[in-house]
Amino acid sequence: MVPSTLSIRSALSLVVGLSLVAACANAAELRLRCEQRGSPARSKISVDGKNLFPRNAMYSARIVSSGR
C-alpha cells in the first residue's frame, strides 16, 4: 500500500511539531560579561550561548553605551 500525500504531510507535520516541543524543553542560556578597562576608559563584552536553536544560525546584538 502506497501512503497518500496527505498522510505523509500529516506525519511530517507531527515530526516537526514534536521536534519544536523537544527543542523548547531545553532552555537556552546566554551569559553576558561586561568588563570595564582602565585608562583610556574602554569596555569589553563577552557573550556565551548554550542550547540555542537553531544551532547553525548567525546571531547578532546591538550594545548601546550609556555615555557616562
Secondary structure, 3 states (H helix, E strand, C coil): CCCCHHHHHHHHHHHHHHHHHHHHHCCCEEEEEEEEECCCCEEEEEEEEECCCCCCCCCCCCCCCCCC
